[in-house]
Amino acid sequence: MTSNERPSPYRRQPYGTPPFNESPRPRVEEDTLQRGKLKNEQKEFVLTLKENMPGRFLRIVEHNGEHHDLIMVPGSGLEDFYAAFVRMVEANIDFPPANNPCIS
């Protein structure tokens, strides 16, 4: 038997399968406290304030066709997130966009 015929203990697992000794994590119960949705151009944003055993969090999901992105903000960071968001909105107002044909 040559070295490339021996099975490797480090072989890659097929994508999406858990490692040998891990089982899937159990689903955590979550309560929805508030939900909002907004559309802008071709994007849709869904904001959901949720609560589970570890605490509260804000889930922001951006849907863009078949693709989506997710941001989770822990409840302990919501005030800082809000303050940073307000600063970005104010900066957007204070600094008009440059003359860029790609920006509408």
Secondary structure as UniProt FT lines:
FT   HELIX           3..5
FT   TURN            9..10
FT   TURN            15..16
FT   TURN            20..21
FT   STRAND          31..40
FT   TURN            41..42
FT   STRAND          43..52
FT   TURN            53..54
FT   STRAND          55..64
FT   TURN            65..66
FT   STRAND          67..74
FT   HELIX           75..77
FT   HELIX           78..94
FT   TURN            101..102
//
